[in-house]
Amino acid sequence: MTIAAVSDAGPLIHLAGIDSLELVDAFDRLFVPETVYEELNRGGLPEGLADRSFELVAAPDEGPAGEDLDPGERAALAVASDRDAVLLTDDLAARAAASESGIDVHGSFGVIAVGYSRGLVDRDEAAALMRALQRETSLFVTDAVVERGIQMLDDA
């Protein structure tokens, strides 16, 4: 099965923070909206992003309005909807908006799980990466979320 994904800045930053940005290669096509790329560029492109295969795309519009969503999240939602792609985001408001719109959504933990399901990492490495996301990045996740992510691996 072919899986296309569109990412906002969060998963790209967080996965790069644990030296695992190559896990986005688990997706057959990766779209990065221009708005997200500009946002990343302003803060410094995540190390390894230039080595990844992705398509820089314009959003069909800036997506749903909402003060809880920044322009990059709105653009990523619009592209995900337009291209029938999975949305990659760690932002809770963007995840809720995606779910309300019927868009499949994965956060950084989900990217690790897809990488595991596609054989890019083994179960122990995937679990260690999930724990590293909590310890080594700015992504706020509770111990319960980490354990639930690891359980997803065991249930796959």
Secondary structure, DSSP 8 states (H G I E B T S, - for coil): ---EEEE-HHHHHHHHHTT-GGGGGGSSEEEEEHHHHHHHHHH---TTGGGS--EEE--SS--S--TTS-HHHHHHHHHHHHHT-EEE---HHHHHHHHHTT--EE-HHHHHHHHHHTTSS-HHHHHHHHHHHHHHSS----HHHHHHHHHHHHH-
